[in-house]
Amino acid sequence: MTQDQASATVTDLGLADAEVERQLSVTWGSRPGFWGAIATVDHKIIAKRYVVTAFVFLILGGMLALAMRLQLAEPEARFIGPDRYNQIFTMHGSNMMFLFAVPVMEAMGVYFVPLLVGTRNIAFPRLNAFSYWIFLFGGILLWLSFALDTAPDVGWFAYVPLSGPEYGSGKRADIWAQMITFTELSALAVAVEIVVTVFKQRAPGMSLDKVPVLVWAMLVMSFLVIMAMPAIMFASSTLILDRLVGTQFYNPAEGGDALLWQHLFWFFGHPEVYIIFVPAVGMVSTILPAFVGRPLFGYVLMVMALITTGILSFGLWVHHMFTVGLPRLGESFFTASSMAISIPAGIQIFCWLATMWAGRPVFRTPFLFVIGFIVTFVIGGLTGVMVASVPFDTQVHDTYFVVAHFHYVLIGGAVFPLIGAIYYWFPKMTGRMMSERLGRRAFWLIFIGFHLTFFPMHILGLVGMPRRVYTYQPELPWGSLNLFVSLSSLVLALGFLIFFIDAFRSWRYGAPAGPNPWNATTLEWTTSSPPPSYNFRRIPVVDARELPSPENGEFAVASGLRTDRRELLVTSVVEALPEARESSPADSVWPFWAAIATSIMLIWSMFSPWAVVWGSIPIAITLIAWFWPKGSAEDES
């Protein structure tokens, strides 16, 4: 396809722009009513459901954290008993890692990757709908167990033998293991969708050297999910087999190995940190140029650093196991790997600093959260290098120093950029602006409250306070610092409360945003706010990394896509040359029913292995209906 051909529009077919928009709205729009909402496969609607659900889980997990801080505020407190505290501790970690952090980052990819690459929907949209319902049902399972006082109590890492059949009585560990299956199945589905969308649905001309950094970040994250999460799914499945049918994967007396669990879990667990962090890097690299008035410094370096981070993340898992008695040579390798990953992180930070140095920063709320992220993540990264040293890690392992470190990395490295991204893209998602006044107040309360809450935990760890204790004796030197931390956590909670109030208020009453309130240069800002169901009236042709805003120029567009049925443009992997037109599946209720059938089978399997046999029948029925051809190309999956 030549540039002249690519610049032709659908109006060449004799249709006026208004008629094109009307036809596209009918073709790509979702049906009204309850079943229309259930059946929709619009990636934007599903992504917003993901985001809202994940933030609900964040609120619930934050309430559990406040409950733990209330219990630890003074010695020998009796607010929470030991059994309930173990449940709360496990629920907090599992909720934050599996129900909030990973899903919300993938949700941002589901919403923005199709817009950033210039396509009308995500690849495999029905699978996308299925992934949300599975995620939702897995979260409901976990929280329903907590409401019934049968929640998991083995920690978010579920170490054997404590989670095995010898010690983990009842169904608590089984609920944890099946929650893992729910959430990782959902995450794997989304990862596949993002990879295919990036490689095969980019706008014509968007060669790999023109792909936005956020898209690169989501692509790296998706590959990490695909390669890391099968390990934890295998681990949780074998744990259930040990508990339910008497296999001996983790029983040393019968030839199993308890350390196998730790290797499998942390082979997933440490890449998971970067599954959360890498999208945050893409968000920061996208937000920053809009507020400093210049392109991102070191685009190629930034992309290479993202890829390098993803590769190195698989060589770090043993630094969680330095105290289990591994060979010294192995410990030395993982020490070196754990320190080496700071190199691409340092490159990213210097690229951001250079971008700000050469620009003229405008200190709006999204930019404030970016600055807060850089400061906080540097501190977390420095303590990460410290615990990568075997002698130091041996001293602080399982103390509050480690708690402080990973909260600096996870909250500083993921939540700060995420909140900044919400403030930045909220106008695009809703068509309304969030409050700058409330946003600044939320930032300072969150930033100050966070550091006052978690920095003293380093000191608590250095003076010997262990993790995972529900109380302590008054003669130990931890009482005053714990009280300070608990009071500081209220400041942090107040900041989040203001953020949520701002988001809810702005969703309904915020000022109209317009298509591009930040004068940004990425492709999602070239369509209306919020985007229409079809994303783009005309598929753009991209000839530069930095795109003009709609006010500054009109895009060339690709011709050939029909308006009376759902069609996508398929392009080549490297150069994004047009190759074919492809039908995009229509709305369907069958992903919802397939998710229900899968959920019933997974929950039933906690009680009987025959559930896998009999539960597969309704799953097969729903999948047959899902993929059954409807007689017209646009309705086929």
C-alpha positions as CSV (number, residue, x, y, z in Angstrom):
1,M,0.0,0.0,0.0
2,T,1.5,3.4,-1.0
3,Q,1.2,6.5,1.1
4,D,-1.3,8.0,-1.3
5,Q,-3.4,4.8,-1.1
6,A,-3.1,4.8,2.7
7,S,-4.3,8.4,2.8
8,A,-7.6,7.6,1.2
9,T,-10.6,7.6,3.6
10,V,-13.8,5.7,3.9
11,T,-15.5,8.8,2.5
12,D,-14.1,7.6,-0.9
13,L,-17.0,5.1,-0.8
14,G,-19.4,8.1,-1.1
15,L,-20.3,8.4,2.6
16,A,-20.3,11.7,4.5
17,D,-18.4,11.8,7.8
18,A,-21.6,12.0,9.8
19,E,-23.0,8.9,8.0
20,V,-19.7,7.0,8.6
21,E,-19.8,7.8,12.3
22,R,-23.5,6.7,12.5
23,Q,-22.8,3.4,10.8
24,L,-19.7,2.8,12.9
25,S,-21.6,3.5,16.1
26,V,-24.3,1.0,15.2
27,T,-21.8,-1.6,14.1
28,W,-19.4,-1.3,17.1
29,G,-21.8,-0.2,19.8
30,S,-23.1,-2.5,22.6
31,R,-26.7,-3.4,23.0
32,P,-28.6,-1.6,25.7
33,G,-29.9,-3.2,28.9
34,F,-28.5,-5.7,31.4
35,W,-27.7,-8.5,28.9
36,G,-26.1,-6.0,26.6
37,A,-23.8,-4.9,29.4
38,I,-23.0,-8.6,30.1
39,A,-22.3,-9.4,26.5
40,T,-20.2,-6.4,25.5
41,V,-16.7,-7.0,24.2
42,D,-15.7,-3.3,24.0
43,H,-12.2,-3.2,25.4
44,K,-12.8,0.2,27.0
45,I,-15.9,-0.9,28.9
46,I,-14.1,-4.1,30.1
47,A,-11.0,-2.2,31.1
48,K,-13.0,0.3,33.1
49,R,-14.7,-2.6,34.9
50,Y,-11.2,-4.0,35.6
51,V,-10.0,-0.7,37.0
52,V,-13.0,-0.1,39.2
53,T,-13.0,-3.6,40.6
54,A,-9.2,-3.5,41.2
55,F,-9.6,-0.3,43.1
56,V,-12.4,-1.8,45.2
57,F,-10.0,-4.5,46.2
58,L,-7.4,-1.8,46.9
59,I,-9.8,-0.2,49.4
60,L,-10.6,-3.5,51.0
61,G,-6.9,-4.4,51.3
62,G,-6.1,-1.0,52.7
63,M,-8.8,-1.5,55.4
64,L,-7.1,-4.8,56.3
65,A,-3.7,-2.9,56.5
66,L,-5.3,-0.4,58.9
67,A,-6.6,-3.2,61.0
68,M,-3.2,-4.7,61.3
69,R,-1.7,-1.3,62.2
70,L,-4.3,-0.9,64.9
71,Q,-3.4,-4.2,66.4
72,L,0.4,-3.4,66.3
73,A,0.0,0.2,67.6
74,E,0.8,-1.0,71.2
75,P,2.3,-4.0,72.9
76,E,0.0,-6.9,73.8
77,A,-3.0,-5.4,72.0
78,R,-6.1,-7.5,72.0
79,F,-8.0,-5.9,69.1
80,I,-7.4,-8.9,66.8
81,G,-6.7,-12.5,67.8
82,P,-3.9,-14.6,66.3
83,D,-6.1,-16.7,64.0
84,R,-8.0,-13.7,62.6
85,Y,-4.7,-11.8,62.3
86,N,-3.2,-14.6,60.2
87,Q,-6.3,-14.4,57.9
88,I,-6.0,-10.6,57.7
89,F,-2.3,-10.8,57.0
90,T,-2.8,-13.4,54.2
91,M,-5.8,-11.6,52.8
92,H,-4.0,-8.3,52.6
93,G,-1.0,-9.6,50.8
94,S,-3.0,-11.9,48.4
95,N,-5.5,-9.1,47.7
96,M,-2.9,-6.5,46.9
97,M,-0.7,-8.7,44.8
98,F,-3.2,-10.9,42.9
99,L,-6.4,-8.9,42.9
100,F,-5.1,-5.3,42.7
101,A,-1.6,-4.7,41.4
102,V,-1.3,-7.1,38.4
103,P,-5.0,-6.7,37.3
104,V,-5.0,-2.9,37.4
105,M,-1.8,-2.7,35.4
106,E,-3.2,-5.1,32.8
107,A,-6.4,-3.2,32.8
108,M,-4.6,0.0,31.8
109,G,-3.1,-2.0,28.9
110,V,-6.5,-3.3,27.9
111,Y,-7.8,0.2,27.7
112,F,-4.9,2.1,26.1
113,V,-2.9,-0.3,24.0
114,P,-5.6,-0.4,21.2
115,L,-5.9,3.4,21.3
116,L,-2.1,3.9,21.4
117,V,-1.5,1.6,18.4
118,G,-4.5,2.9,16.4
119,T,-6.9,0.0,16.2
120,R,-10.6,-0.4,16.9
121,N,-10.6,-3.2,19.5
122,I,-8.2,-5.5,21.3
123,A,-7.3,-8.9,19.8
124,F,-9.6,-11.7,21.0
125,P,-12.2,-9.4,22.6
126,R,-14.4,-12.3,23.8
127,L,-11.4,-13.8,25.6
128,N,-11.0,-10.3,27.1
129,A,-14.5,-10.4,28.5
130,F,-14.0,-13.9,29.8
131,S,-10.8,-12.8,31.6
132,Y,-12.7,-10.1,33.5
133,W,-15.4,-12.4,34.7
134,I,-12.9,-15.0,35.9
135,F,-11.0,-12.3,37.8
136,L,-14.2,-11.0,39.4
137,F,-15.3,-14.5,40.5
138,G,-11.9,-15.3,41.9
139,G,-12.0,-12.1,44.0
140,I,-15.5,-12.8,45.2
141,L,-14.4,-16.3,46.3
142,L,-11.5,-15.0,48.4
143,W,-13.6,-12.3,50.1
144,L,-16.6,-14.5,50.6
145,S,-14.3,-16.9,52.5
146,F,-13.1,-14.0,54.7
147,A,-16.7,-13.1,55.5
148,L,-17.4,-16.7,56.5
149,D,-14.2,-16.8,58.7
150,T,-12.6,-19.5,56.5
151,A,-10.1,-17.2,54.7
152,P,-6.6,-18.4,53.9
153,D,-4.2,-18.1,56.9
154,V,-0.9,-19.3,55.4
155,G,0.5,-16.0,54.1
156,W,0.3,-14.7,50.6
157,F,3.2,-17.0,49.7
158,A,1.6,-20.2,51.3
159,Y,4.8,-21.9,52.2
160,V,4.7,-25.6,52.6
161,P,4.5,-27.6,54.8
162,L,2.3,-25.1,56.7
163,S,-0.1,-24.9,53.7
164,G,0.1,-28.7,53.0
165,P,-2.1,-31.5,54.3
166,E,0.0,-32.0,57.4
167,Y,-0.7,-28.6,58.9
168,G,-3.2,-26.7,56.8
169,S,-6.5,-28.2,57.9
170,G,-9.9,-27.3,56.4
171,K,-10.2,-25.6,53.0
172,R,-8.3,-22.3,53.8
173,A,-5.2,-23.2,51.8
174,D,-7.4,-24.7,49.0
175,I,-9.2,-21.4,48.7
176,W,-5.9,-19.6,48.3
177,A,-4.7,-22.0,45.7
178,Q,-7.8,-21.8,43.6
179,M,-7.9,-18.0,43.9
180,I,-4.4,-18.2,42.3
181,T,-5.8,-20.2,39.4
182,F,-8.6,-17.7,38.9
183,T,-6.4,-14.7,38.8
184,E,-3.5,-16.2,36.8
185,L,-5.9,-17.6,34.2
186,S,-7.3,-14.1,33.8
187,A,-3.8,-12.5,33.6
188,L,-2.6,-15.0,31.0
189,A,-5.6,-14.3,28.8
190,V,-5.0,-10.6,28.9
191,A,-1.3,-11.0,28.2
192,V,-2.0,-13.0,25.1
193,E,-4.4,-10.3,23.9
194,I,-2.0,-7.5,24.4
195,V,0.9,-9.3,22.6
196,V,-1.2,-10.1,19.5
197,T,-2.7,-6.5,19.5
198,V,0.8,-4.9,19.6
199,F,2.3,-7.2,17.0
200,K,-0.5,-7.5,14.5
201,Q,-2.9,-4.6,14.9
202,R,-0.7,-1.5,14.8
203,A,-1.7,1.3,12.6
204,P,0.0,1.4,9.2
205,G,3.4,2.9,9.4
206,M,3.9,2.4,13.2
207,S,7.0,0.4,12.8
208,L,8.6,-1.0,16.0
209,D,10.9,2.1,16.3
210,K,7.7,4.3,16.5
211,V,5.8,2.3,19.1
212,P,5.0,4.4,22.2
213,V,7.0,3.5,25.3
214,L,3.9,2.6,27.2
215,V,3.0,0.0,24.5
216,W,6.6,-1.4,24.8
217,A,6.1,-1.6,28.6
218,M,2.8,-3.4,28.3
219,L,4.4,-5.8,25.8
220,V,7.3,-6.6,28.1
221,M,4.8,-7.0,31.0
222,S,2.7,-9.5,28.9
223,F,5.7,-11.6,28.1
224,L,6.7,-11.7,31.7
225,V,3.1,-12.9,32.6
226,I,3.2,-15.6,29.9
227,M,6.6,-16.9,31.1
228,A,6.3,-16.5,34.9
229,M,2.7,-17.2,35.8
230,P,2.6,-20.8,34.6
231,A,5.0,-21.5,37.5
232,I,2.7,-20.4,40.2
233,M,-0.3,-22.1,38.5
234,F,1.6,-25.3,38.5
235,A,2.6,-24.8,42.1
236,S,-0.9,-24.1,43.3
237,S,-2.3,-27.1,41.3
238,T,0.3,-29.5,42.8
239,L,-0.5,-28.1,46.2
240,I,-4.2,-28.9,45.8
241,L,-3.2,-32.4,44.5
242,D,-1.1,-33.0,47.6
243,R,-4.0,-31.9,49.8
244,L,-6.9,-33.5,47.8
245,V,-5.7,-36.7,46.2
246,G,-2.6,-37.5,48.3
247,T,0.3,-36.8,45.9
248,Q,3.6,-36.0,47.6
249,F,5.2,-33.1,45.6
250,Y,6.2,-31.3,48.8
251,N,6.5,-34.1,51.3
252,P,10.3,-34.9,51.9
253,A,9.3,-38.1,53.7
254,E,7.9,-39.5,50.5
255,G,10.5,-38.1,48.1
256,G,9.0,-34.6,47.7
257,D,10.8,-31.4,48.4
258,A,9.5,-28.4,50.4
259,L,12.0,-26.1,48.8
260,L,10.5,-26.9,45.4
261,W,7.6,-24.8,46.5
262,Q,9.8,-21.8,47.2
263,H,11.6,-22.1,43.9
264,L,8.4,-22.3,42.0
265,F,6.7,-19.5,43.9
266,W,9.6,-17.1,43.7
267,F,10.3,-17.9,40.1
268,F,7.0,-16.3,39.6
269,G,7.1,-13.9,42.6
270,H,10.0,-11.8,41.7
271,P,9.1,-11.3,38.0
272,E,5.7,-10.3,39.4
273,V,7.4,-7.3,41.0
274,Y,8.4,-6.2,37.5
275,I,5.1,-7.2,36.0
276,I,3.8,-4.4,38.2
277,F,6.8,-2.1,37.8
278,V,7.3,-2.2,34.1
279,P,3.9,-0.7,33.1
280,A,4.6,2.0,35.7
281,V,7.8,2.9,33.8
282,G,5.7,3.2,30.6
283,M,3.2,5.4,32.3
284,V,5.9,7.7,33.7
285,S,7.6,7.9,30.3
286,T,4.3,8.9,28.7
287,I,3.1,11.4,31.3
288,L,6.5,13.2,31.7
289,P,6.8,14.6,28.1
290,A,3.3,16.2,28.3
291,F,4.3,18.3,31.4
292,V,7.9,19.3,30.4
293,G,7.1,20.2,26.8
294,R,9.7,18.0,25.1
295,P,10.0,14.4,23.8
296,L,11.3,11.7,26.1
297,F,15.1,11.7,26.2
298,G,16.7,8.4,25.2
299,Y,13.7,6.6,23.6
300,V,15.9,3.7,22.4
301,L,17.7,3.5,25.8
302,M,14.4,3.4,27.6
303,V,13.0,0.6,25.4
304,M,16.2,-1.4,25.8
305,A,16.1,-0.9,29.5
306,L,12.6,-2.2,29.7
307,I,13.5,-5.4,27.7
308,T,16.7,-5.9,29.8
309,T,14.7,-5.5,33.0
310,G,12.3,-8.2,31.8
311,I,15.1,-10.6,31.0
312,L,17.0,-10.0,34.2
313,S,13.9,-10.4,36.4
314,F,14.0,-14.1,35.9
315,G,17.5,-14.3,37.4
316,L,16.6,-12.9,40.8
317,W,14.2,-15.2,42.5
318,V,16.7,-16.9,44.8
319,H,17.5,-13.7,46.7
320,H,14.2,-14.5,48.6
321,M,15.9,-17.7,49.7
322,F,19.3,-16.7,50.9
323,T,18.7,-18.1,54.4
324,V,17.6,-21.6,53.3
325,G,21.1,-23.1,53.0
326,L,21.8,-22.9,49.2
327,P,25.3,-23.4,47.7
328,R,27.5,-20.3,48.1
329,L,28.2,-20.2,44.4
330,G,24.5,-20.1,43.6
331,E,24.0,-17.3,46.1
332,S,26.8,-15.3,44.5
333,F,25.2,-15.6,41.1
334,F,21.8,-14.3,42.4
335,T,23.5,-11.5,44.3
336,A,25.2,-10.4,41.1
337,S,21.9,-10.6,39.2
338,S,20.0,-8.7,41.9
339,M,22.5,-5.9,41.7
340,A,22.8,-5.9,37.9
341,I,19.1,-5.1,37.5
342,S,19.7,-1.7,39.1
343,I,21.5,-0.8,35.9
344,P,18.5,-0.6,33.6
345,A,16.5,1.0,36.4
346,G,19.3,3.7,36.7
347,I,19.2,4.3,32.9
348,Q,15.4,4.9,33.1
349,I,15.8,7.4,36.0
350,F,18.5,9.3,34.2
351,C,16.4,9.4,31.0
352,W,13.6,11.0,33.0
353,L,15.9,13.4,34.7
354,A,17.4,14.5,31.4
355,T,13.9,14.9,30.0
356,M,13.0,17.3,32.8
357,W,16.3,19.1,32.7
358,A,15.9,20.0,29.1
359,G,12.2,20.9,29.4
360,R,10.0,23.4,31.2
361,P,8.1,21.4,33.9
362,V,4.5,22.3,34.7
363,F,3.7,21.0,38.1
364,R,0.2,19.6,37.7
365,T,-1.1,16.7,39.7
366,P,0.0,13.9,37.4
367,F,3.5,15.4,37.3
368,L,3.7,15.6,41.1
369,F,3.0,11.9,41.3
370,V,5.7,11.2,38.8
371,I,8.2,13.2,40.9
372,G,7.0,11.3,44.0
373,F,7.5,8.0,42.2
374,I,11.1,8.8,41.3
375,V,12.1,9.9,44.8
376,T,10.4,6.9,46.4
377,F,11.5,4.3,44.0
378,V,15.2,5.4,44.3
379,I,15.0,4.8,48.0
380,G,13.3,1.4,47.5
381,G,15.9,0.5,44.9
382,L,18.8,1.3,47.2
383,T,17.4,-0.9,49.9
384,G,16.9,-3.6,47.3
385,V,20.6,-3.5,46.5
386,M,21.2,-3.8,50.3
387,V,19.1,-7.0,50.7
388,A,20.7,-8.4,47.5
389,S,23.9,-8.9,49.7
390,V,23.9,-12.3,51.4
391,P,25.5,-11.1,54.7
392,F,23.1,-8.2,55.1
393,D,20.0,-10.1,54.0
394,T,20.9,-12.8,56.5
395,Q,20.6,-10.2,59.3
396,V,17.4,-8.5,58.1
397,H,15.6,-11.5,56.5
398,D,12.0,-11.8,57.8
399,T,12.2,-8.5,59.6
400,Y,10.3,-5.3,59.1
401,F,13.3,-4.0,57.0
402,V,12.1,-6.2,54.2
403,V,8.5,-5.1,54.7
404,A,9.6,-1.5,54.3
405,H,11.7,-2.3,51.2
406,F,9.0,-4.0,49.2
407,H,6.4,-1.4,50.1
408,Y,8.8,1.3,48.8
409,V,9.2,-0.7,45.6
410,L,5.6,-1.7,45.1
411,I,3.7,1.4,46.3
412,G,6.5,3.8,45.3
413,G,7.2,2.0,42.1
414,A,3.6,1.2,41.0
415,V,0.9,2.9,43.0
416,F,2.4,6.4,42.7
417,P,2.7,6.2,38.9
418,L,-0.8,4.5,38.7
419,I,-2.5,7.4,40.6
420,G,-0.6,9.9,38.4
421,A,-1.9,7.9,35.4
422,I,-5.4,8.0,36.6
423,Y,-5.2,11.8,36.9
424,Y,-3.6,12.0,33.5
425,W,-6.0,9.7,31.6
426,F,-9.2,10.3,33.6
427,P,-10.2,13.0,31.0
428,K,-9.7,10.5,28.2
429,M,-11.7,7.7,30.0
430,T,-14.6,9.9,31.2
431,G,-14.5,13.1,29.3
432,R,-14.1,15.1,32.6
433,M,-11.2,16.6,34.5
434,M,-10.3,15.7,38.0
435,S,-9.9,18.5,40.5
436,E,-6.4,20.0,40.6
437,R,-7.0,21.3,44.2
438,L,-8.0,18.0,45.6
439,G,-5.4,16.3,43.5
440,R,-2.6,18.3,45.1
441,R,-4.0,17.6,48.6
442,A,-4.2,13.9,47.9
443,F,-0.6,13.9,46.6
444,W,0.9,15.6,49.6
445,L,-1.0,13.5,52.1
446,I,-0.2,10.2,50.2
447,F,3.5,11.2,49.8
448,I,4.1,12.4,53.3
449,G,1.9,9.7,54.9
450,F,3.6,7.0,52.9
451,H,7.2,8.0,54.0
452,L,6.1,8.5,57.6
453,T,4.5,5.1,57.6
454,F,7.1,2.9,55.9
455,F,10.5,4.6,56.4
456,P,10.4,3.9,60.2
457,M,9.9,0.2,59.4
458,H,13.5,0.1,58.2
459,I,14.5,1.0,61.7
460,L,12.1,-1.5,63.3
461,G,13.7,-4.2,61.2
462,L,17.2,-3.1,62.1
463,V,16.3,-3.3,65.8
464,G,14.9,-6.8,65.4
465,M,11.2,-6.7,64.9
466,P,10.2,-9.8,62.9
467,R,7.5,-9.9,60.2
468,R,4.2,-11.7,60.6
469,V,3.8,-11.3,64.4
470,Y,0.4,-10.2,65.7
471,T,1.7,-8.8,69.0
472,Y,4.9,-8.2,71.0
473,Q,6.0,-7.7,74.6
474,P,6.1,-4.2,76.2
475,E,9.8,-4.5,77.2
476,L,10.9,-4.7,73.6
477,P,12.0,-1.4,72.0
478,W,9.3,-1.4,69.3
479,G,6.3,0.2,70.9
480,S,6.9,3.9,70.2
481,L,7.9,3.4,66.6
482,N,4.9,1.1,66.0
483,L,2.6,3.7,67.4
484,F,4.1,6.4,65.2
485,V,3.8,4.1,62.1
486,S,0.1,3.4,62.9
487,L,-0.7,7.0,63.3
488,S,1.1,7.9,60.1
489,S,-0.9,5.2,58.3
490,L,-4.0,7.3,59.0
491,V,-2.4,10.2,57.1
492,L,-1.8,7.9,54.1
493,A,-5.4,6.6,54.3
494,L,-6.7,10.2,54.3
495,G,-4.8,10.9,51.1
496,F,-6.3,7.9,49.4
497,L,-9.8,8.9,50.7
498,I,-9.4,12.3,49.1
499,F,-8.3,10.7,45.8
500,F,-11.3,8.4,45.7
501,I,-13.7,11.3,46.6
502,D,-12.1,13.3,43.8
503,A,-12.4,10.5,41.3
504,F,-16.1,9.8,42.2
505,R,-17.0,13.5,42.2
506,S,-15.2,14.2,39.0
507,W,-16.8,11.2,37.2
508,R,-20.2,12.9,37.7
509,Y,-19.5,16.6,38.0
510,G,-16.0,17.2,36.7
511,A,-15.3,20.0,34.1
512,P,-15.5,18.9,30.5
513,A,-12.1,17.9,29.3
514,G,-12.0,18.2,25.6
515,P,-10.1,15.7,23.4
516,N,-6.6,16.7,24.5
517,P,-6.4,18.8,27.7
518,W,-2.7,18.1,28.2
519,N,-1.6,18.9,24.6
520,A,-0.1,15.3,24.5
521,T,1.4,13.7,21.4
522,T,0.3,10.1,21.6
523,L,-2.4,8.6,19.5
524,E,-5.1,8.1,22.1
525,W,-5.5,11.9,22.4
526,T,-6.4,12.2,18.7
527,T,-9.9,10.9,19.2
528,S,-12.8,12.2,21.3
529,S,-12.9,12.0,25.1
530,P,-14.3,9.5,26.0
531,P,-13.5,7.6,22.8
532,P,-16.4,6.3,20.7
533,S,-17.1,2.5,20.6
534,Y,-15.1,2.2,17.4
535,N,-12.1,4.3,18.7
536,F,-11.2,6.0,15.4
537,R,-13.4,7.1,12.6
538,R,-10.4,6.7,10.3
539,I,-7.5,4.4,11.0
540,P,-4.4,6.6,11.1
541,V,-1.2,6.2,9.2
542,V,1.8,6.9,11.4
543,D,4.9,8.4,10.0
544,A,6.6,9.8,13.2
545,R,7.1,8.8,16.8
546,E,5.7,12.2,18.1
547,L,2.3,12.7,16.7
548,P,0.5,16.0,16.1
549,S,-2.6,16.8,18.2
550,P,-5.9,17.1,16.3
551,E,-5.7,20.9,16.5
552,N,-2.3,20.9,14.8
553,G,-2.9,18.7,11.8
554,E,-5.0,15.9,10.3
555,F,-3.8,12.4,10.1
556,A,-3.6,10.3,7.0
557,V,-5.9,7.4,7.2
558,A,-6.1,3.8,5.9
559,S,-8.9,2.9,3.6
560,G,-10.7,-0.3,2.9
561,L,-12.4,-1.1,6.2
562,R,-16.1,-1.6,6.0
563,T,-18.5,0.4,8.2
564,D,-21.4,-2.1,8.2
565,R,-19.5,-4.9,10.0
566,R,-16.7,-5.1,12.6
567,E,-13.4,-5.2,10.8
568,L,-9.8,-4.6,11.9
569,L,-6.7,-3.9,9.9
570,V,-3.9,-6.6,10.3
571,T,-0.4,-5.3,9.8
572,S,3.1,-6.8,9.6
573,V,5.1,-7.3,12.9
574,V,8.1,-5.1,12.2
575,E,7.1,-2.4,9.7
576,A,3.3,-2.4,10.3
577,L,2.5,-2.7,6.6
578,P,-1.1,-3.5,5.9
579,E,-1.6,-7.3,5.2
580,A,-5.3,-8.1,5.6
581,R,-8.7,-7.2,7.0
582,E,-10.0,-9.3,9.8
583,S,-13.4,-9.6,11.3
584,S,-13.7,-8.7,15.0
585,P,-16.1,-10.9,17.0
586,A,-19.5,-9.4,17.9
587,D,-20.9,-9.1,21.5
588,S,-21.7,-12.5,23.1
589,V,-23.0,-13.7,26.5
590,W,-21.1,-17.0,26.2
591,P,-17.8,-15.7,27.7
592,F,-19.9,-14.9,30.8
593,W,-21.4,-18.3,31.0
594,A,-18.1,-19.9,30.3
595,A,-16.6,-18.0,33.2
596,I,-19.4,-19.2,35.4
597,A,-19.0,-22.8,34.3
598,T,-15.2,-22.6,34.9
599,S,-15.7,-21.0,38.3
600,I,-18.1,-23.8,39.4
601,M,-15.6,-26.4,38.3
602,L,-12.7,-24.8,40.1
603,I,-14.6,-24.3,43.4
604,W,-16.1,-27.8,43.2
605,S,-12.6,-29.2,42.7
606,M,-11.6,-28.1,46.2
607,F,-14.0,-30.8,47.5
608,S,-13.7,-33.6,44.9
609,P,-11.3,-34.5,42.1
610,W,-14.3,-35.7,40.1
611,A,-15.2,-32.0,39.6
612,V,-12.6,-31.8,36.9
613,V,-14.3,-34.6,35.0
614,W,-18.0,-33.6,35.4
615,G,-17.3,-29.9,35.5
616,S,-15.6,-30.0,32.1
617,I,-19.0,-30.8,30.5
618,P,-20.7,-27.4,31.0
619,I,-17.4,-25.7,30.2
620,A,-17.3,-27.6,26.8
621,I,-20.9,-26.7,26.1
622,T,-20.3,-23.0,26.7
623,L,-17.1,-23.0,24.6
624,I,-18.9,-24.7,21.7
625,A,-21.6,-22.0,21.9
626,W,-18.9,-19.4,22.2
627,F,-17.2,-20.5,18.9
628,W,-20.2,-21.7,17.0
629,P,-20.3,-19.9,13.7
630,K,-23.3,-17.6,13.3
631,G,-23.5,-17.5,9.5
632,S,-21.8,-14.2,8.9
633,A,-18.2,-13.4,9.1
634,E,-18.5,-10.5,11.5
635,D,-20.2,-12.7,14.2
636,E,-17.6,-15.5,14.2
637,S,-15.0,-15.7,16.9
